[in-house]
């Protein structure tokens, strides 16, 4: 697979503010995302969230990498 094809298959490395998450992705809904943020130290999602003051940003690539890794662990 070429580098360009790999780049198209992976989410970009953008940081998305929580209130704007559902403009880019339908899952999880904002309430579910906030639940993941609140329990990030327990559920393994801590690396996907960046805090800037009171604002929480979601590292899109890291978020879906964690989802994939947790999905692989269940098989």
Biopython code that builds the backbone (N, CA, C, O; Angstrom):
import numpy as np
from Bio.PDB.StructureBuilder import StructureBuilder

atoms = [
    (1, "UNK", "N", (0.857, -1.182, 0.000)),
    (1, "UNK", "CA", (0.000, 0.000, 0.000)),
    (1, "UNK", "C", (0.897, 1.238, 0.000)),
    (1, "UNK", "O", (1.879, 1.306, 0.739)),
    (2, "UNK", "N", (0.554, 2.188, -0.818)),
    (2, "UNK", "CA", (1.364, 3.402, -0.905)),
    (2, "UNK", "C", (1.121, 4.296, 0.300)),
    (2, "UNK", "O", (0.130, 4.150, 1.014)),
    (3, "UNK", "N", (2.036, 5.213, 0.509)),
    (3, "UNK", "CA", (1.894, 6.142, 1.641)),
    (3, "UNK", "C", (0.640, 6.981, 1.497)),
    (3, "UNK", "O", (-0.024, 7.274, 2.492)),
    (4, "UNK", "N", (0.304, 7.374, 0.271)),
    (4, "UNK", "CA", (-0.904, 8.183, 0.048)),
    (4, "UNK", "C", (-2.161, 7.387, 0.393)),
    (4, "UNK", "O", (-3.102, 7.932, 0.970)),
    (5, "UNK", "N", (-2.181, 6.109, 0.045)),
    (5, "UNK", "CA", (-3.345, 5.264, 0.340)),
    (5, "UNK", "C", (-3.477, 5.045, 1.841)),
    (5, "UNK", "O", (-4.586, 5.047, 2.377)),
    (6, "UNK", "N", (-2.333, 4.855, 2.528)),
    (6, "UNK", "CA", (-2.383, 4.690, 3.976)),
    (6, "UNK", "C", (-2.906, 5.950, 4.647)),
    (6, "UNK", "O", (-3.680, 5.876, 5.601)),
    (7, "UNK", "N", (-2.486, 7.098, 4.150)),
    (7, "UNK", "CA", (-2.910, 8.363, 4.741)),
    (7, "UNK", "C", (-4.414, 8.563, 4.573)),
    (7, "UNK", "O", (-5.060, 9.134, 5.452)),
    (8, "UNK", "N", (-4.977, 8.103, 3.460)),
    (8, "UNK", "CA", (-6.413, 8.249, 3.244)),
    (8, "UNK", "C", (-7.206, 7.349, 4.187)),
    (8, "UNK", "O", (-8.322, 7.695, 4.575)),
    (9, "UNK", "N", (-6.645, 6.194, 4.561)),
    (9, "UNK", "CA", (-7.351, 5.247, 5.420)),
    (9, "UNK", "C", (-7.320, 5.639, 6.886)),
    (9, "UNK", "O", (-8.132, 5.143, 7.667)),
    (10, "UNK", "N", (-6.407, 6.513, 7.280)),
    (10, "UNK", "CA", (-6.283, 6.893, 8.681)),
    (10, "UNK", "C", (-6.910, 8.263, 8.908)),
    (10, "UNK", "O", (-6.793, 9.151, 8.063)),
    (11, "UNK", "N", (-7.569, 8.434, 10.036)),
    (11, "UNK", "CA", (-8.093, 9.761, 10.347)),
    (11, "UNK", "C", (-6.955, 10.767, 10.460)),
    (11, "UNK", "O", (-5.830, 10.411, 10.812)),
    (12, "UNK", "N", (-7.254, 12.001, 10.164)),
    (12, "UNK", "CA", (-6.230, 13.038, 10.268)),
    (12, "UNK", "C", (-5.865, 13.258, 11.728)),
    (12, "UNK", "O", (-6.561, 12.795, 12.631)),
    (13, "UNK", "N", (-4.780, 13.961, 11.945)),
    (13, "UNK", "CA", (-4.324, 14.215, 13.309)),
    (13, "UNK", "C", (-4.841, 15.573, 13.786)),
    (13, "UNK", "O", (-4.070, 16.404, 14.264)),
    (14, "UNK", "N", (-6.126, 15.786, 13.657)),
    (14, "UNK", "CA", (-6.681, 17.060, 14.101)),
    (14, "UNK", "C", (-7.195, 16.946, 15.523)),
    (14, "UNK", "O", (-7.538, 15.867, 16.006)),
    (15, "UNK", "N", (-7.235, 18.092, 16.170)),
    (15, "UNK", "CA", (-7.776, 18.189, 17.519)),
    (15, "UNK", "C", (-9.151, 18.825, 17.407)),
    (15, "UNK", "O", (-9.287, 19.945, 16.914)),
    (16, "UNK", "N", (-10.166, 18.108, 17.863)),
    (16, "UNK", "CA", (-11.547, 18.553, 17.714)),
    (16, "UNK", "C", (-12.103, 18.909, 19.088)),
    (16, "UNK", "O", (-12.072, 18.081, 19.998)),
    (17, "UNK", "N", (-12.614, 20.134, 19.252)),
    (17, "UNK", "CA", (-13.264, 20.479, 20.520)),
    (17, "UNK", "C", (-14.492, 19.582, 20.741)),
    (17, "UNK", "O", (-15.189, 19.238, 19.786)),
    (18, "UNK", "N", (-14.748, 19.214, 21.971)),
    (18, "UNK", "CA", (-15.862, 18.305, 22.283)),
    (18, "UNK", "C", (-17.200, 18.790, 21.702)),
    (18, "UNK", "O", (-17.920, 17.978, 21.123)),
    (19, "UNK", "N", (-17.565, 20.074, 21.831)),
    (19, "UNK", "CA", (-18.860, 20.493, 21.277)),
    (19, "UNK", "C", (-18.964, 20.355, 19.755)),
    (19, "UNK", "O", (-20.071, 20.337, 19.216)),
    (20, "UNK", "N", (-17.827, 20.258, 19.055)),
    (20, "UNK", "CA", (-17.838, 20.134, 17.597)),
    (20, "UNK", "C", (-17.655, 18.702, 17.115)),
    (20, "UNK", "O", (-17.683, 18.450, 15.910)),
    (21, "UNK", "N", (-17.467, 17.760, 18.037)),
    (21, "UNK", "CA", (-17.183, 16.369, 17.678)),
    (21, "UNK", "C", (-18.229, 15.800, 16.728)),
    (21, "UNK", "O", (-17.870, 15.174, 15.731)),
    (22, "UNK", "N", (-19.499, 16.000, 17.009)),
    (22, "UNK", "CA", (-20.550, 15.398, 16.190)),
    (22, "UNK", "C", (-20.738, 16.078, 14.844)),
    (22, "UNK", "O", (-21.526, 15.599, 14.028)),
    (23, "UNK", "N", (-20.052, 17.160, 14.588)),
    (23, "UNK", "CA", (-20.027, 17.736, 13.241)),
    (23, "UNK", "C", (-19.113, 16.913, 12.339)),
    (23, "UNK", "O", (-19.220, 16.971, 11.114)),
    (24, "UNK", "N", (-18.207, 16.141, 12.961)),
    (24, "UNK", "CA", (-17.246, 15.340, 12.212)),
    (24, "UNK", "C", (-17.537, 13.848, 12.284)),
    (24, "UNK", "O", (-17.251, 13.113, 11.338)),
    (25, "UNK", "N", (-18.100, 13.395, 13.394)),
    (25, "UNK", "CA", (-18.344, 11.966, 13.613)),
    (25, "UNK", "C", (-19.686, 11.779, 14.309)),
    (25, "UNK", "O", (-20.052, 12.549, 15.196)),
    (26, "UNK", "N", (-20.412, 10.744, 13.895)),
    (26, "UNK", "CA", (-21.718, 10.491, 14.511)),
    (26, "UNK", "C", (-21.596, 9.690, 15.806)),
    (26, "UNK", "O", (-22.510, 9.712, 16.631)),
    (27, "UNK", "N", (-20.487, 8.986, 15.994)),
    (27, "UNK", "CA", (-20.272, 8.199, 17.198)),
    (27, "UNK", "C", (-18.994, 8.631, 17.867)),
    (27, "UNK", "O", (-18.035, 8.956, 17.167)),
    (28, "UNK", "N", (-18.926, 8.654, 19.155)),
    (28, "UNK", "CA", (-20.038, 8.589, 20.104)),
    (28, "UNK", "C", (-20.752, 9.932, 20.166)),
    (28, "UNK", "O", (-20.169, 10.962, 19.828)),
    (29, "UNK", "N", (-22.000, 9.926, 20.594)),
    (29, "UNK", "CA", (-22.679, 11.211, 20.780)),
    (29, "UNK", "C", (-21.954, 12.008, 21.872)),
    (29, "UNK", "O", (-21.154, 11.458, 22.628)),
    (30, "UNK", "N", (-22.241, 13.283, 21.938)),
    (30, "UNK", "CA", (-21.511, 14.169, 22.858)),
    (30, "UNK", "C", (-21.587, 13.690, 24.309)),
    (30, "UNK", "O", (-20.594, 13.773, 25.033)),
    (31, "UNK", "N", (-22.729, 13.198, 24.740)),
    (31, "UNK", "CA", (-22.853, 12.697, 26.108)),
    (31, "UNK", "C", (-21.963, 11.490, 26.350)),
    (31, "UNK", "O", (-21.352, 11.370, 27.412)),
    (32, "UNK", "N", (-21.887, 10.598, 25.375)),
    (32, "UNK", "CA", (-21.018, 9.432, 25.493)),
    (32, "UNK", "C", (-19.553, 9.830, 25.496)),
    (32, "UNK", "O", (-18.741, 9.246, 26.215)),
    (33, "UNK", "N", (-19.221, 10.824, 24.689)),
    (33, "UNK", "CA", (-17.849, 11.325, 24.653)),
    (33, "UNK", "C", (-17.462, 11.937, 25.996)),
    (33, "UNK", "O", (-16.353, 11.721, 26.483)),
    (34, "UNK", "N", (-18.373, 12.696, 26.591)),
    (34, "UNK", "CA", (-18.096, 13.287, 27.906)),
    (34, "UNK", "C", (-17.918, 12.206, 28.974)),
    (34, "UNK", "O", (-17.113, 12.358, 29.893)),
    (35, "UNK", "N", (-18.673, 11.116, 28.846)),
    (35, "UNK", "CA", (-18.506, 9.992, 29.775)),
    (35, "UNK", "C", (-17.105, 9.391, 29.622)),
    (35, "UNK", "O", (-16.455, 9.075, 30.618)),
    (36, "UNK", "N", (-16.643, 9.234, 28.387)),
    (36, "UNK", "CA", (-15.298, 8.718, 28.152)),
    (36, "UNK", "C", (-14.247, 9.659, 28.733)),
    (36, "UNK", "O", (-13.251, 9.206, 29.296)),
    (37, "UNK", "N", (-14.465, 10.966, 28.599)),
    (37, "UNK", "CA", (-13.526, 11.948, 29.138)),
    (37, "UNK", "C", (-13.489, 11.864, 30.657)),
    (37, "UNK", "O", (-12.413, 11.847, 31.255)),
    (38, "UNK", "N", (-14.655, 11.811, 31.278)),
    (38, "UNK", "CA", (-14.740, 11.769, 32.742)),
    (38, "UNK", "C", (-14.020, 10.546, 33.306)),
    (38, "UNK", "O", (-13.396, 10.620, 34.364)),
    (39, "UNK", "N", (-14.110, 9.422, 32.595)),
    (39, "UNK", "CA", (-13.513, 8.165, 33.065)),
    (39, "UNK", "C", (-12.251, 7.794, 32.299)),
    (39, "UNK", "O", (-11.879, 6.621, 32.265)),
    (40, "UNK", "N", (-11.588, 8.762, 31.686)),
    (40, "UNK", "CA", (-10.452, 8.495, 30.804)),
    (40, "UNK", "C", (-9.306, 7.752, 31.483)),
    (40, "UNK", "O", (-8.642, 6.936, 30.843)),
    (41, "UNK", "N", (-9.064, 8.015, 32.753)),
    (41, "UNK", "CA", (-7.960, 7.337, 33.450)),
    (41, "UNK", "C", (-8.274, 5.859, 33.685)),
    (41, "UNK", "O", (-7.361, 5.046, 33.831)),
    (42, "UNK", "N", (-9.545, 5.516, 33.723)),
    (42, "UNK", "CA", (-9.961, 4.137, 33.982)),
    (42, "UNK", "C", (-10.133, 3.344, 32.685)),
    (42, "UNK", "O", (-9.760, 2.173, 32.616)),
    (43, "UNK", "N", (-10.698, 3.983, 31.659)),
    (43, "UNK", "CA", (-11.075, 3.267, 30.444)),
    (43, "UNK", "C", (-10.007, 3.241, 29.353)),
    (43, "UNK", "O", (-10.229, 2.642, 28.300)),
    (44, "UNK", "N", (-8.859, 3.873, 29.575)),
    (44, "UNK", "CA", (-7.766, 3.817, 28.608)),
    (44, "UNK", "C", (-7.776, 4.898, 27.542)),
    (44, "UNK", "O", (-6.958, 4.857, 26.623)),
    (45, "UNK", "N", (-8.676, 5.863, 27.640)),
    (45, "UNK", "CA", (-8.782, 6.912, 26.624)),
    (45, "UNK", "C", (-8.009, 8.183, 26.981)),
    (45, "UNK", "O", (-8.116, 9.175, 26.261)),
    (46, "UNK", "N", (-7.246, 8.183, 28.054)),
    (46, "UNK", "CA", (-6.585, 9.403, 28.519)),
    (46, "UNK", "C", (-5.692, 10.039, 27.454)),
    (46, "UNK", "O", (-5.618, 11.265, 27.369)),
    (47, "UNK", "N", (-5.016, 9.231, 26.648)),
    (47, "UNK", "CA", (-4.110, 9.776, 25.632)),
    (47, "UNK", "C", (-4.853, 10.467, 24.490)),
    (47, "UNK", "O", (-4.246, 11.223, 23.731)),
    (48, "UNK", "N", (-6.151, 10.220, 24.358)),
    (48, "UNK", "CA", (-6.918, 10.795, 23.256)),
    (48, "UNK", "C", (-7.444, 12.194, 23.562)),
    (48, "UNK", "O", (-7.923, 12.884, 22.663)),
    (49, "UNK", "N", (-7.360, 12.615, 24.812)),
    (49, "UNK", "CA", (-7.914, 13.913, 25.192)),
    (49, "UNK", "C", (-6.814, 14.860, 25.627)),
    (49, "UNK", "O", (-5.955, 14.512, 26.438)),
    (50, "UNK", "N", (-6.852, 16.055, 25.081)),
    (50, "UNK", "CA", (-5.880, 17.096, 25.420)),
    (50, "UNK", "C", (-6.634, 18.231, 26.098)),
    (50, "UNK", "O", (-7.684, 18.662, 25.622)),
    (51, "UNK", "N", (-6.099, 18.705, 27.198)),
    (51, "UNK", "CA", (-6.740, 19.802, 27.919)),
    (51, "UNK", "C", (-5.954, 21.089, 27.718)),
    (51, "UNK", "O", (-4.736, 21.129, 27.885)),
    (52, "UNK", "N", (-6.675, 22.129, 27.358)),
    (52, "UNK", "CA", (-6.097, 23.462, 27.202)),
    (52, "UNK", "C", (-6.971, 24.377, 28.049)),
    (52, "UNK", "O", (-8.052, 24.782, 27.622)),
    (53, "UNK", "N", (-6.504, 24.697, 29.240)),
    (53, "UNK", "CA", (-7.341, 25.433, 30.175)),
    (53, "UNK", "C", (-8.525, 24.559, 30.544)),
    (53, "UNK", "O", (-8.348, 23.419, 30.973)),
    (54, "UNK", "N", (-9.718, 25.080, 30.381)),
    (54, "UNK", "CA", (-10.932, 24.305, 30.674)),
    (54, "UNK", "C", (-11.435, 23.549, 29.458)),
    (54, "UNK", "O", (-12.335, 22.715, 29.562)),
    (55, "UNK", "N", (-10.854, 23.842, 28.310)),
    (55, "UNK", "CA", (-11.306, 23.231, 27.056)),
    (55, "UNK", "C", (-10.680, 21.846, 26.877)),
    (55, "UNK", "O", (-9.498, 21.643, 27.154)),
    (56, "UNK", "N", (-11.492, 20.903, 26.412)),
    (56, "UNK", "CA", (-11.004, 19.553, 26.132)),
    (56, "UNK", "C", (-11.073, 19.339, 24.625)),
    (56, "UNK", "O", (-12.107, 19.555, 23.994)),
    (57, "UNK", "N", (-9.947, 18.908, 24.064)),
    (57, "UNK", "CA", (-9.856, 18.618, 22.639)),
    (57, "UNK", "C", (-9.659, 17.121, 22.467)),
    (57, "UNK", "O", (-8.991, 16.478, 23.277)),
    (58, "UNK", "N", (-10.238, 16.573, 21.413)),
    (58, "UNK", "CA", (-10.102, 15.148, 21.123)),
    (58, "UNK", "C", (-9.091, 14.989, 19.999)),
    (58, "UNK", "O", (-9.268, 15.539, 18.912)),
    (59, "UNK", "N", (-8.036, 14.238, 20.261)),
    (59, "UNK", "CA", (-7.064, 13.891, 19.228)),
    (59, "UNK", "C", (-7.709, 12.777, 18.400)),
    (59, "UNK", "O", (-7.783, 11.626, 18.831)),
    (60, "UNK", "N", (-8.166, 13.137, 17.226)),
    (60, "UNK", "CA", (-8.970, 12.234, 16.402)),
    (60, "UNK", "C", (-8.240, 10.925, 16.091)),
    (60, "UNK", "O", (-8.819, 9.849, 16.246)),
    (61, "UNK", "N", (-7.005, 10.998, 15.663)),
    (61, "UNK", "CA", (-6.255, 9.789, 15.299)),
    (61, "UNK", "C", (-6.046, 8.898, 16.524)),
    (61, "UNK", "O", (-6.227, 7.683, 16.446)),
    (62, "UNK", "N", (-5.670, 9.494, 17.644)),
    (62, "UNK", "CA", (-5.428, 8.722, 18.867)),
    (62, "UNK", "C", (-6.729, 8.077, 19.365)),
    (62, "UNK", "O", (-6.721, 6.931, 19.814)),
    (63, "UNK", "N", (-7.836, 8.810, 19.286)),
    (63, "UNK", "CA", (-9.127, 8.287, 19.729)),
    (63, "UNK", "C", (-9.474, 7.000, 18.984)),
    (63, "UNK", "O", (-9.819, 5.992, 19.603)),
    (64, "UNK", "N", (-9.383, 7.037, 17.649)),
    (64, "UNK", "CA", (-9.760, 5.858, 16.874)),
    (64, "UNK", "C", (-8.715, 4.746, 16.966)),
    (64, "UNK", "O", (-9.050, 3.575, 16.783)),
    (65, "UNK", "N", (-7.459, 5.087, 17.246)),
    (65, "UNK", "CA", (-6.447, 4.057, 17.486)),
    (65, "UNK", "C", (-6.773, 3.297, 18.775)),
    (65, "UNK", "O", (-6.620, 2.077, 18.831)),
    (66, "UNK", "N", (-7.214, 4.006, 19.795)),
    (66, "UNK", "CA", (-7.586, 3.365, 21.058)),
    (66, "UNK", "C", (-8.829, 2.500, 20.864)),
    (66, "UNK", "O", (-8.899, 1.386, 21.382)),
    (67, "UNK", "N", (-9.797, 3.005, 20.128)),
    (67, "UNK", "CA", (-11.000, 2.211, 19.844)),
    (67, "UNK", "C", (-10.601, 0.909, 19.147)),
    (67, "UNK", "O", (-11.071, -0.168, 19.514)),
    (68, "UNK", "N", (-9.736, 1.018, 18.144)),
    (68, "UNK", "CA", (-9.286, -0.172, 17.403)),
    (68, "UNK", "C", (-8.509, -1.128, 18.289)),
    (68, "UNK", "O", (-8.713, -2.340, 18.219)),
    (69, "UNK", "N", (-7.620, -0.601, 19.122)),
    (69, "UNK", "CA", (-6.832, -1.451, 20.019)),
    (69, "UNK", "C", (-7.735, -2.181, 21.019)),
    (69, "UNK", "O", (-7.522, -3.359, 21.305)),
    (70, "UNK", "N", (-8.733, -1.487, 21.545)),
    (70, "UNK", "CA", (-9.648, -2.138, 22.487)),
    (70, "UNK", "C", (-10.517, -3.168, 21.778)),
    (70, "UNK", "O", (-10.885, -4.186, 22.363)),
    (71, "UNK", "N", (-10.842, -2.901, 20.526)),
    (71, "UNK", "CA", (-11.628, -3.848, 19.746)),
    (71, "UNK", "C", (-10.813, -5.123, 19.462)),
    (71, "UNK", "O", (-11.356, -6.227, 19.509)),
    (72, "UNK", "N", (-9.528, -4.970, 19.173)),
    (72, "UNK", "CA", (-8.652, -6.115, 18.926)),
    (72, "UNK", "C", (-8.468, -6.956, 20.177)),
    (72, "UNK", "O", (-8.324, -8.176, 20.089)),
    (73, "UNK", "N", (-8.471, -6.313, 21.349)),
    (73, "UNK", "CA", (-8.285, -7.035, 22.609)),
    (73, "UNK", "C", (-9.449, -7.949, 22.943)),
    (73, "UNK", "O", (-9.285, -8.898, 23.709)),
    (74, "UNK", "N", (-10.614, -7.683, 22.387)),
    (74, "UNK", "CA", (-11.800, -8.473, 22.691)),
    (74, "UNK", "C", (-11.941, -9.723, 21.850)),
    (74, "UNK", "O", (-12.854, -10.517, 22.073)),
    (75, "UNK", "N", (-11.054, -9.912, 20.889)),
    (75, "UNK", "CA", (-11.169, -11.088, 19.982)),
    (75, "UNK", "C", (-10.439, -12.281, 20.508)),
    (75, "UNK", "O", (-10.439, -13.334, 19.871)),
]
sb = StructureBuilder()
sb.init_structure("model")
sb.init_model(0)
sb.init_chain("A")
sb.init_seg("    ")
for serial, (resi, resn, name, xyz) in enumerate(atoms, 1):
    if name == "N":
        sb.init_residue(resn, " ", resi, " ")
    sb.init_atom(name, np.array(xyz, "f"), 0.0, 1.0, " ", f" {name:<3s}", serial, name[0])
structure = sb.get_structure()
